[in-house]
Amino acid sequence: MDKLKKFELMEKIVRQLEDLKHSQQAIIEKIGRLEVDNFELNDKKLENALSDMHQRTADNFDSIEDLLSSFSDKTENYGEKNQVDKLKEQQDIDNRNSGNQD
């Protein structure tokens, strides 16, 4: 895999991790609303299950956030180290030149 393709794949993974983080946040919010609704019902089984789900989801959210931060930094460093901006410029030039030869 060439450097530019690897960088683009790394960027895609960063975007997917960001999406996963947002999804986990939405789940935490939904569980929180269910917990609030259960205050009136006071259903113990629901209370315990929601509390456990909230904690596990919060733990997953933290794990995703840590991984996202680490991988995002790795992606940025890879891009800088391999001068990805210049590789993209060269690819654009090559694409334009190959289009002009037809």
C-alpha positions in Angstrom: 0.0 0.0 0.0 1.4 3.3 -1.0 1.8 6.1 1.6 -1.1 8.2 0.3 -3.5 5.3 0.2 -2.4 4.3 3.8 -3.0 7.8 5.0 -6.5 8.0 3.4 -7.4 4.7 5.1 -6.1 6.0 8.4 -8.3 9.2 7.9 -11.3 6.9 7.1 -10.7 5.0 10.4 -10.5 8.3 12.3 -13.9 9.4 10.8 -15.4 6.0 11.7 -14.1 6.3 15.3 -15.6 9.7 15.5 -19.0 8.3 14.3 -18.7 5.5 16.9 -18.0 8.1 19.6 -21.1 10.1 18.6 -23.2 6.9 18.6 -22.1 6.0 22.1 -22.9 9.5 23.3 -26.4 9.2 21.9 -26.9 5.8 23.6 -25.7 7.3 26.9 -28.3 10.1 26.5 -31.1 7.7 25.7 -30.2 5.6 28.7 -30.2 8.7 30.9 -33.7 9.6 29.7 -34.9 6.1 30.5 -33.4 6.4 34.0 -35.2 9.7 34.5 -38.5 8.2 33.3 -38.0 5.3 35.7 -37.8 7.7 38.7 -41.7 7.8 38.7 -42.1 4.0 38.1 -39.4 3.0 40.5 -38.9 -0.3 38.9 -35.9 -1.9 40.5 -35.1 -4.3 37.7 -35.2 -1.5 35.2 -33.1 0.7 37.5 -30.4 -1.9 37.9 -30.3 -2.8 34.3 -30.1 0.8 33.1 -27.5 1.7 35.6 -25.3 -1.2 34.5 -25.9 -0.3 30.8 -25.0 3.3 31.5 -21.8 2.4 33.2 -20.7 -0.1 30.4 -21.6 2.4 27.7 -19.7 5.2 29.5 -16.7 2.9 29.8 -16.9 2.1 26.1 -17.2 5.8 25.3 -14.0 6.5 27.3 -12.2 3.7 25.5 -13.3 5.0 22.1 -12.3 8.5 23.0 -8.9 7.4 24.1 -8.4 5.3 20.9 -9.7 8.1 18.7 -7.3 10.6 20.3 -4.3 8.3 20.0 -5.1 7.1 16.4 -5.9 10.7 15.3 -2.4 11.8 16.5 -0.8 8.8 14.8 -2.6 9.7 11.5 -1.5 13.3 11.7 2.1 12.4 12.5 2.1 9.9 9.6 0.8 12.6 7.3 3.4 15.1 8.3 6.3 12.5 8.3 5.4 11.3 4.8 4.5 14.8 3.4 1.0 13.7 2.4 0.1 17.2 1.3 2.8 17.1 -1.4 1.8 13.5 -2.4 -1.8 14.7 -2.9 -0.6 17.7 -5.0 1.5 15.4 -7.1 -1.4 13.0 -7.5 -3.7 15.9 -8.6 -1.0 17.0 -11.1 -0.7 13.4 -12.4 -4.4 13.0 -12.7 -4.8 16.3 -14.7 -1.9 15.4 -17.0 -3.3 11.9 -17.7 -6.6 13.5 -18.5 -5.1 15.9 -21.0 -3.4 13.2 -23.0 -6.6 11.8 -24.3 
